[in-house]
Amino acid sequence: MAYRPAFISTKNEMLIKIENIEFKYFNGFAKKQKEKNVISLHEQIKKRGHQKILEVSTYSTEELGRQLSAFNLLINYDNKKIPLECIFQGSKVFEFGGPYTDIFYKTNIDAKRDKRLKVSGKIIKFKFNDVEWDIEPKTAFYDWLYISTIYNNYKYLIEELVSYDVFTDISFNPKKSINCQAKSCAILVSLFHINKLEEALFSKDKFLKIVYANETKKPIQKSLFNKELL
């Protein structure tokens, strides 16, 4: 057995809630095993009364979920199409260096494996397009980057996306990672339903105010660390 978070769009100003789901886990790194885990996880979520569930990753059984994977999303930058993952990694600013913007032009895998990301000390902020983002709230920059990318470059997917209520990412383990594309999707869907998506993306300050105003009231990831996650 294993546990994974399900990110639920509340479709109100709280934006999301998180439920920790226990499910039968299939060992192995093959794509088939990952897909089995997605199905197993979703079966347990459905038992809690949720039906419209979307896995957001390259392991999704639905085309929309694969399209929305951060590994497949591209951002218009410097007259090029740059992978979102590369923008995120290359925008990190560390104690002893960064941002390493040359990472923008690498592949997703090479961007994540860049040695400078491991040897430059602690992350102290993010910087992209001359705008600086603090590391608190922890997922603010990633959420903004993901949501703004969908809104600006993949708006045609939003109509289908907002028909879902619950979002998962089978590879996301909150004991190892902080940012999650499934969480970003849940936030986007709620912003859409409360008619604040465009307003939130107007500026950094608007985004922080609208998305994180109730951060201390939300059941964010603290509870996720109480269970052993595979």
Phi and psi in degrees as a GROMACS rama.xvg file:
@    title "Ramachandran Plot"
@    xaxis  label "Phi"
@    yaxis  label "Psi"
@TYPE xy
-146.969  174.033  ALA-2
-127.939  141.791  TYR-3
-142.561  150.285  ARG-4
-80.6863  143.691  PRO-5
-109.901  125.785  ALA-6
-97.9328  115.864  PHE-7
-105.806  124.964  ILE-8
-76.0372  118.234  SER-9
-80.5683  -19.0685  THR-10
60.4448  26.8978  LYS-11
-137.994  -172.298  ASN-12
-70.7589  -11.8548  GLU-13
-73.4513  -20.0585  MET-14
72.3334  -57.5613  LEU-15
-141.635  159.583  ILE-16
-135.275  159.082  LYS-17
-123.586  131.858  ILE-18
-118.475  135.206  GLU-19
-91.7597  119.756  ASN-20
-110.089  126.957  ILE-21
-90.3479  135.614  GLU-22
-151.717  161.978  PHE-23
-71.1459  126.385  LYS-24
-106.399  134.127  TYR-25
-105.504  117.277  PHE-26
-69.3089  153.135  ASN-27
123.302  156.656  GLY-28
-105.011  -2.71146  PHE-29
-66.7028  151.517  ALA-30
-58.5124  -37.6626  LYS-31
-59.7075  -40.2  LYS-32
-67.3688  -40.8272  GLN-33
-61.4047  -42.6884  LYS-34
-65.1309  -37.8176  GLU-35
-60.6659  -40.2752  LYS-36
-66.2414  -37.7087  ASN-37
-61.0705  -47.5235  VAL-38
-62.3766  -43.7141  ILE-39
-62.3229  -43.9781  SER-40
-62.0248  -46.2548  LEU-41
-66.473  -32.463  HIS-42
-60.7409  -40.1486  GLU-43
-72.0212  -35.2766  GLN-44
-65.3916  -39.4729  ILE-45
-63.1564  -31.91  LYS-46
-65.0198  -17.7988  LYS-47
-92.0595  6.57542  ARG-48
98.2249  4.16932  GLY-49
-97.8254  136.18  HIS-50
-118.073  -35.4282  GLN-51
-91.9148  88.469  LYS-52
-118.631  135.855  ILE-53
-127.409  123.211  LEU-54
-80.2626  123.83  GLU-55
-107.874  92.1163  VAL-56
-175.847  173.867  SER-57
-69.8891  -10.8306  THR-58
-95.7435  5.01788  TYR-59
-63.3005  143.942  SER-60
-82.6199  -4.62383  THR-61
-115.161  141.328  GLU-62
-58.0824  -39.7923  GLU-63
-59.5085  -43.6034  LEU-64
-63.3538  -37.1763  GLY-65
-70.8781  -38.751  ARG-66
-62.8614  -33.6412  GLN-67
-85.7278  -1.5753  LEU-68
-60.8527  134.808  SER-69
-58.9661  -24.5941  ALA-70
-71.7844  -18.5464  PHE-71
-105.345  -9.85364  ASN-72
-84.5676  138.764  LEU-73
-118.915  144.758  LEU-74
-115.55  136.487  ILE-75
-74.8975  115.207  ASN-76
-152.206  132.041  TYR-77
55.2313  39.5723  ASP-78
60.3487  25.6664  ASN-79
-133.544  164.53  LYS-80
-97.7374  111.311  LYS-81
-110.321  132.214  ILE-82
-59.8755  137.76  PRO-83
-54.3574  -42.165  LEU-84
-59.4875  -38.1961  GLU-85
-69.5047  -38.7979  CYS-86
-62.6675  -43.5664  ILE-87
-62.5217  -49.6932  PHE-88
-65.591  -40.216  GLN-89
-76.288  -7.95992  GLY-90
-95.0415  -2.69098  SER-91
-72.6801  136.484  LYS-92
-116.129  127.663  VAL-93
-110.741  172.68  PHE-94
-56.5586  -36.8021  GLU-95
-121.754  25.0662  PHE-96
162.362  171.606  GLY-97
95.1771  165.76  GLY-98
-73.8059  145.47  PRO-99
-95.5893  79.8785  TYR-100
-69.878  -13.201  THR-101
-65.2055  -19.437  ASP-102
-63.5466  -25.645  ILE-103
-51.8515  -31.6202  PHE-104
-100.288  14.8386  TYR-105
-96.3696  175.638  LYS-106
-78.3152  164.495  THR-107
-52.9679  -48.9269  ASN-108
-65.4502  -46.453  ILE-109
-64.8728  -33.2606  ASP-110
-63.11  -46.9167  ALA-111
-67.7273  -26.8708  LYS-112
-93.8082  0.474882  ARG-113
-57.5874  124.191  ASP-114
-61.7687  -28.8591  LYS-115
-62.7859  -26.7226  ARG-116
-68.4301  -17.6873  LEU-117
-101.483  -20.2786  LYS-118
-116.578  9.49957  VAL-119
-101.714  12.6169  SER-120
88.1939  -162.802  GLY-121
-76.9524  149.439  LYS-122
-70.9906  129.809  ILE-123
-111.806  -18.6977  ILE-124
-175.51  -179.857  LYS-125
-122.529  150.242  PHE-126
-141.374  121.643  LYS-127
-144.91  131.599  PHE-128
52.7091  39.723  ASN-129
67.6074  10.6839  ASP-130
-106.39  129.386  VAL-131
-100.288  140.182  GLU-132
-122.283  129.305  TRP-133
-68.2726  164.798  ASP-134
-86.6782  2.45502  ILE-135
-125.231  133.798  GLU-136
-59.7563  146.289  PRO-137
-57.2249  -37.8818  LYS-138
-102.626  10.7202  THR-139
-59.46  -50.8003  ALA-140
-63.7377  -44.7645  PHE-141
-62.8893  -46.0054  TYR-142
-58.7189  -45.4791  ASP-143
-62.9834  -45.3308  TRP-144
-60.8754  -44.8993  LEU-145
-66.7522  -50.7339  TYR-146
-66.2963  -41.8096  ILE-147
-66.9881  -32.8391  SER-148
-64.2987  -44.9528  THR-149
-61.2895  -47.0943  ILE-150
-65.1813  -41.2237  TYR-151
-84.3347  -31.777  ASN-152
-117.619  -16.9625  ASN-153
-135.199  37.7682  TYR-154
-58.5439  -28.0517  LYS-155
-64.834  -16.5426  TYR-156
-87.3564  -15.4784  LEU-157
-64.8852  -40.4837  ILE-158
-56.9747  -40.9935  GLU-159
-75.5003  -39.2776  GLU-160
-59.8491  -41.6414  LEU-161
-73.5646  -1.85613  VAL-162
-83.6435  -7.43704  SER-163
-97.052  154.909  TYR-164
-113.323  -30.6784  ASP-165
-127.827  140.77  VAL-166
-132.22  138.877  PHE-167
-132.632  161.166  THR-168
-141.376  103.771  ASP-169
-60.6375  -24.8667  ILE-170
-87.8412  -8.89691  SER-171
-80.9438  121.388  PHE-172
-122.339  108.908  ASN-173
-65.6383  -7.09769  PRO-174
-80.9227  -15.0164  LYS-175
-119.146  -22.8323  LYS-176
-134.012  164.839  SER-177
-114.477  -48.7247  ILE-178
-83.6595  144.022  ASN-179
-146.654  125.609  CYS-180
-63.8932  -29.8353  GLN-181
-66.6371  -39.906  ALA-182
-63.4968  -43.5623  LYS-183
-59.9111  -39.6173  SER-184
-63.0119  -43.1284  CYS-185
-61.4177  -40.6828  ALA-186
-63.4813  -46.941  ILE-187
-56.6631  -45.5838  LEU-188
-62.8294  -42.5361  VAL-189
-65.7081  -42.3815  SER-190
-58.895  -39.3745  LEU-191
-62.4389  -46.4699  PHE-192
-71.5883  -23.5872  HIS-193
-100.058  12.8079  ILE-194
58.1856  40.9262  ASN-195
-126.783  13.8329  LYS-196
-65.7142  -51.5489  LEU-197
-63.8753  -41.4834  GLU-198
-62.2153  -42.4079  GLU-199
-63.8296  -30.5638  ALA-200
-90.8342  3.56383  LEU-201
-64.2038  -37.179  PHE-202
-159.949  165.661  SER-203
-58.7391  -46.0837  LYS-204
-62.6734  -41.126  ASP-205
-62.6748  -42.8283  LYS-206
-60.89  -48.1956  PHE-207
-63.0035  -41.0482  LEU-208
-67.1237  -44.769  LYS-209
-76.8006  -43.2127  ILE-210
-81.0906  -33.9385  VAL-211
-114.176  10.7418  TYR-212
-59.1849  -34.1182  ALA-213
-106.644  24.083  ASN-214
-54.4516  -40.8588  GLU-215
-71.6234  -16.0424  THR-216
-93.3382  -12.1745  LYS-217
-86.3922  144.093  LYS-218
-79.0001  65.7378  PRO-219
-72.8706  -156.684  ILE-220
-73.5347  -1.703  GLN-221
-54.098  -46.4611  LYS-222
-66.5113  -20.4239  SER-223
-71.7684  -20.6469  LEU-224
-85.1798  -2.4135  PHE-225
-79.962  -14.201  ASN-226
-114.042  149.799  LYS-227
-78.3617  121.008  GLU-228
-107.635  138.258  LEU-229
